[in-house]
């Protein structure tokens, strides 16, 4: 498939040529089908291409990791989805996977091994940070220099897998001012989408979680809310709309920040 002028190869195209990519980019359901998340996918693909990373995607052979089914309690459906994916991944002898979705990251990394899927799985914030450390990518603040940016920790990236510093280091490399919410890192608050809550209406209560979380972000008086998960992006964007700041306060993925700073 084509992404602008960037060729995004599939594993099905690579294999007949006897080529194995350095890393498989697991796009995920949101990154494939959600219009907002597609922009995150495109930004990350631009970064991979700019850094000269040899990568490929599964394309139509990629299916849902099974995370929503498992969180909703349907273990049988999860196992069916997971084992179908593992069969494809193992057939291609995949060893390294990068993904921009913490839900996919957590499921592939922590729940596939017991089903026979053993891979080195890395989140895109860590991957981008490593590209910078290895000198394969450089970044300047550009339009983000001096901007107040607050970062929302995705549950499956932070508390579930202990990854807090990579996204923050990337924000600081933009010469931006990182402003922390009062609940952050290991004390962070969920955006409200995890546990398959993304796909249902909230139960009645005093306030929706995403509204609560967005209000905490607004307390920092940010110019940008940074996220590192397509689900979090949706929930925080909805929270911004609720606060009537739509169009004034962008919610951007870390990959988008880096890509825009580089003007990729």
C-alpha positions in Angstrom: 0.0 0.0 0.0 1.1 3.6 -0.5 1.3 6.3 2.2 1.6 9.5 0.2 4.9 8.9 -1.6 6.2 6.3 1.0 6.0 2.7 0.1 4.8 0.6 3.0 5.7 -3.0 2.2 3.7 -6.0 3.5 5.2 -9.3 4.8 3.5 -11.0 1.9 5.5 -8.9 -0.5 8.8 -9.3 1.4 8.8 -13.1 1.9 8.8 -14.2 -1.8 11.9 -12.0 -2.2 13.6 -13.8 0.7 13.7 -10.6 2.7 13.0 -10.4 6.4 12.4 -6.9 7.8 14.3 -5.5 10.8 10.9 -5.0 12.5 7.2 -5.6 11.9 5.0 -2.6 12.5 1.8 -3.8 14.1 -0.7 -1.2 13.1 -3.6 -2.3 15.3 -7.3 -1.8 14.7 -7.5 1.9 15.7 -4.4 2.7 13.6 -6.0 0.9 10.6 -9.6 1.9 10.7 -10.1 5.0 12.9 -9.7 8.2 10.9 -8.0 10.1 13.8 -5.6 7.2 14.6 -4.7 6.8 10.9 -2.9 10.1 11.2 -0.8 8.6 14.0 0.0 5.6 11.8 1.1 7.9 9.0 3.3 10.0 11.3 5.1 6.9 12.6 5.6 5.5 9.1 7.2 8.8 8.1 9.5 8.6 11.1 10.5 4.9 10.2 11.1 5.9 6.6 13.1 9.0 7.5 15.3 6.9 9.9 15.9 4.3 7.2 14.3 1.5 9.3 13.6 -1.7 7.3 10.1 -2.5 8.3 6.9 -4.1 7.0 3.3 -4.5 8.0 1.0 -7.5 7.8 -1.7 -5.6 6.0 -4.9 -7.6 5.5 -3.3 -10.5 7.4 -3.3 -8.5 10.6 -6.3 -9.1 12.9 -7.3 -7.7 16.3 -4.9 -8.8 19.0 -8.0 -9.8 21.1 -7.4 -7.2 23.8 -11.0 -5.9 23.8 -12.5 -9.4 23.9 -10.2 -10.4 26.8 -10.9 -7.2 28.8 -14.6 -7.7 28.3 -14.3 -11.3 29.7 -14.6 -13.3 26.4 -11.5 -15.5 26.9 -12.6 -17.9 24.2 -12.8 -15.2 21.5 -9.5 -13.8 22.7 -7.8 -17.1 22.3 -9.2 -17.6 18.8 -8.0 -14.2 17.7 -4.6 -14.5 19.4 -3.9 -18.0 18.0 -4.8 -16.9 14.5 -2.4 -14.0 14.7 0.4 -16.2 16.3 0.0 -18.6 13.4 0.6 -15.8 10.9 3.5 -14.2 12.9 5.3 -17.5 13.4 4.8 -18.5 9.7 6.7 -15.3 8.8 9.3 -16.0 11.6 8.7 -12.6 13.1 10.9 -11.8 16.0 10.6 -8.0 16.5 7.4 -6.0 16.7 6.8 -2.3 17.1 3.3 -0.8 17.7 1.9 2.6 18.5 -1.0 1.1 20.6 -0.3 0.2 24.3 -3.2 -2.2 24.2 -1.6 -4.2 21.3 1.8 -3.8 23.0 0.7 -5.2 26.3 -1.2 -8.1 24.7 1.5 -9.1 22.3 4.2 -8.7 24.9 2.6 -10.3 28.0 -0.2 -12.5 26.9 0.9 -14.1 23.6 3.9 -16.0 25.0 1.7 -18.5 26.9 0.0 -19.3 23.6 3.2 -19.8 21.7 3.8 -16.3 20.4 7.2 -15.1 21.7 8.4 -11.8 20.3 10.4 -8.8 21.3 7.7 -6.2 21.4 8.5 -2.4 21.7 6.2 0.6 22.0 6.7 3.3 19.4 7.8 5.9 22.0 10.7 3.7 23.1 11.5 2.9 19.5 11.6 6.5 18.4 13.7 7.4 21.5 16.2 4.7 20.6 16.4 6.0 17.0 17.4 9.4 18.4 19.9 7.8 20.8 21.5 5.8 18.0 21.8 8.9 15.8 19.4 7.5 13.1 17.1 10.4 13.6 17.5 14.0 14.8 14.9 16.3 16.0 14.5 20.0 16.6 11.8 21.8 18.6 10.6 23.8 15.7 7.0 25.0 16.3 7.0 23.2 19.7 10.0 25.1 21.2 8.9 26.5 24.5 5.4 25.2 24.3 3.7 23.9 27.5 3.0 20.2 26.9 1.4 17.9 29.4 1.7 14.1 28.9 -1.1 11.7 29.8 0.3 8.2 30.7 -1.6 5.4 29.0 -2.4 2.7 31.6 -1.0 -0.2 29.5 2.2 1.7 28.8 2.8 3.1 32.2 1.4 1.2 35.2 1.1 -2.1 33.3 4.6 -2.0 31.8 6.5 0.6 33.6 7.3 2.8 30.6 7.2 6.5 31.8 10.5 8.1 30.6 10.7 7.5 26.9 7.7 9.7 25.9 8.8 12.4 28.4 12.4 12.4 27.0 10.9 12.9 23.5 8.9 15.9 24.6 11.9 17.4 26.2 13.9 16.8 23.1 11.5 19.1 21.3 12.7 21.9 23.6 9.2 22.1 24.9 8.2 22.7 28.6 6.9 19.4 30.0 4.3 20.2 32.6 3.0 17.3 34.7 -0.5 16.7 35.9 -1.0 16.2 39.6 -1.7 12.5 38.9 1.0 11.2 36.7 3.3 8.3 36.1 2.6 5.4 38.6 -0.2 7.5 40.1 -1.7 8.4 36.7 -5.5 8.3 36.1 -7.0 6.2 33.3 -8.6 8.1 30.4 -11.7 5.8 30.7 -11.1 3.7 27.6 -9.3 0.7 29.1 -10.9 -2.7 29.9 -13.0 -2.5 26.7 -14.9 0.5 28.2 -14.0 2.3 24.9 -16.8 0.4 23.2 -19.7 1.1 25.5 -21.5 4.0 27.1 -20.4 4.8 30.6 -22.5 3.8 33.6 -24.4 6.6 35.3 -22.3 8.6 37.7 -21.3 12.1 38.7 -18.7 12.6 36.0 -17.1 10.6 33.1 -13.5 9.6 33.7 -12.3 11.3 30.5 -13.8 14.6 31.7 -12.1 14.2 35.0 -8.8 13.5 33.4 -9.1 16.3 30.9 -9.8 18.7 33.7 -6.6 17.6 35.4 -4.7 18.3 32.1 -6.3 21.7 31.9 -5.1 22.6 35.4 -1.5 22.6 34.0 -2.6 25.3 31.5 -1.1 23.4 28.5 -0.8 24.5 24.9 -0.8 20.8 23.8 -2.0 17.6 25.4 0.4 14.7 24.4 -0.7 11.1 24.3 0.8 7.8 23.3 -2.3 5.7 22.7 -5.1 6.0 20.1 -7.7 5.2 22.8 -6.4 7.9 25.1 -6.3 10.3 22.2 -10.0 9.8 21.5 -11.0 10.1 25.2 -8.9 13.2 25.8 -10.1 14.8 22.6 -13.7 14.2 23.7 -12.8 15.8 27.0 -11.4 18.8 25.3 -14.6 19.2 23.3 -16.6 19.0 26.5 -14.5 21.8 27.9 -15.3 23.9 24.8 -11.7 24.2 23.9 -12.0 22.3 20.6 -9.7 23.9 18.0 -7.7 25.7 20.7 -6.1 22.8 22.5 -4.7 20.0 20.3 -4.3 16.4 21.5 -1.3 14.9 19.7 0.4 11.6 19.7 4.1 11.6 20.5 4.8 10.3 16.9 2.9 13.3 15.5 4.9 15.7 17.6 8.2 14.3 16.4 7.0 14.1 12.7 5.7 17.7 12.8 8.9 19.0 14.5 10.9 17.3 11.7 8.4 18.5 9.1 8.4 15.0 7.7 
